[in-house]
Amino acid sequence: MPGTELFGKEERQEVMDVLETGVLFRYNNDEARKGIWKAKTFEKEFAEFHGVKYCHMTTSGTTADSVALASAGVGAGHEVIVPPFTFIAPVEAVINCGAVPVFAEIDETLCLSPEGIEAVITPKTKAILLVHMCGSMAKIDEIVAICKKHDLVLIEDTAQALGGSYKGQKVGTFGDTACFSFDFFKIITAGEGGAVITNSDECYERAHTYSDHGHNHQGDNRGAENHPILGTNHRISELHAAVGLAQFRKLDFILEKQRANKKVLKDYLKKFPQVTFREIPDEAGDSATFINIFMPTAEEADKVAAAMGEAGIPAAYWFKNNYHYFKNWNHLKEMKTAAPVALQYFDLPQDYKTIQFPKSDDLISRLISISIKIMWTDEELAELCKKFDEVLG
Ligand SMILES: Cc1ncc(COP(=O)(O)O)c(C=O)c1O
């Protein structure tokens, strides 16, 4: 729970700034707000950090996925390639924008594999929603090349890898757009919140307009109340943006601590011959939110993850939980929706009930993810190493 470990006076001060002006809305009210613009300030600093032209905040990571899809012109009749190992939010966003999610195999990076992607491209494929899972990145060069070759939109879901980089360039800046989440469990949190970044004038304009009922905006404010497109409301409030801003300014510290703590534990785990590690295409750019280890068999992974849980090690066995892996998404397989959705009217290229992902099954069934805390002391790290001895020794 990194960001939440650091809640303090900075978050309170940013929130108080907003409450004192009484302007909780991110636009307009120039006089009353006395120069306090939290969403705008966050967006400026977040864009600068990533070295991109634009950032636009949203109400959540899920709405950031939706806004990114809309901003890239993805919708009904399109297929979007997604991974079977992800928190389900990006898949929901694809369905809710009217497009069809097409699942492809992952590889040892825990992200979509280039071969998996190539195998499911059809003439209807419009985009790849590439999720950088559990703190680090996919094989970005190969996937960017596939997008160029097939003229596909690349959207990077960087909700779990904020601050990561690949060959010195920030993860989230390789595609057309990228989305982030600042929910309660993320590297930084705004309570709830998200963001989309892009270098494209057109994508930014569409993201901004779509997120605010299609209003056009002039500078900081809503414009002349023209509505060039239909939109919706995914607008962040100044209160959430204020918390996000204080947290974002702690990101360098968070990353430094996560990386240092992960290194201690990972170095220790190397002594167990049965443990192998997830492939990280650029280790120096790992945001280090998790250590991801493979056990030789699914049975062993299940047993070890349970023993770790009992010993107080913060370990997850995704193969069995029902929100991170396709195998357990029965609501999707049985197409249980609140109301009819567009994809129920299309000929689907995949039968979700019967499709198999042998490579992904093999990897996820053997995977254990251990989350890294920022404020672990040296004593607590030593204690964790002792627990590894008990469980794995
Ligand atoms: C990869 C990924 N994308 C999107 C989301 C959705 O974020 P939110 O909870 O802010 O809607 C999550 C949340 O866990 C996530 O892990």
The ligand as a Tripos MOL2 file, in Angstrom:
@<TRIPOS>MOLECULE
LIG
   16    16     1     0     0
SMALL
NO_CHARGES

@<TRIPOS>ATOM
      1 C1         -3.8780   -2.2660  -14.5070 C.3       1 LIG1
      2 C2         -5.0430   -1.5050  -13.9420 C.ar      1 LIG1
      3 N1         -5.7590   -0.7120  -14.7330 N.ar      1 LIG1
      4 C3         -6.7990   -0.0150  -14.2580 C.ar      1 LIG1
      5 C4         -7.1690   -0.0960  -12.9330 C.ar      1 LIG1
      6 C5         -8.3690    0.6470  -12.4690 C.3       1 LIG1
      7 O1         -8.0670    1.6530  -11.5760 O.3       1 LIG1
      8 P1         -9.1970    2.2750  -10.6310 P.3       1 LIG1
      9 O2         -9.3460    1.3750   -9.4620 O.co2     1 LIG1
     10 O3         -8.6040    3.6050  -10.2490 O.co2     1 LIG1
     11 O4        -10.4250    2.4200  -11.4300 O.co2     1 LIG1
     12 C6         -6.4310   -0.8980  -12.0640 C.ar      1 LIG1
     13 C7         -6.7980   -1.0030  -10.6400 C.2       1 LIG1
     14 O5         -6.3590   -1.8430   -9.9060 O.2       1 LIG1
     15 C8         -5.3350   -1.6220  -12.5740 C.ar      1 LIG1
     16 O6         -4.5940   -2.4220  -11.8040 O.3       1 LIG1
@<TRIPOS>BOND
     1     1     2 1
     2     2     3 ar
     3     2    15 ar
     4     3     4 ar
     5     4     5 ar
     6     5     6 1
     7     5    12 ar
     8     6     7 1
     9     7     8 1
    10     8     9 2
    11     8    10 1
    12     8    11 1
    13    12    13 1
    14    12    15 ar
    15    13    14 2
    16    15    16 1
@<TRIPOS>SUBSTRUCTURE
     1 LIG1         1 GROUP 0 **** ****
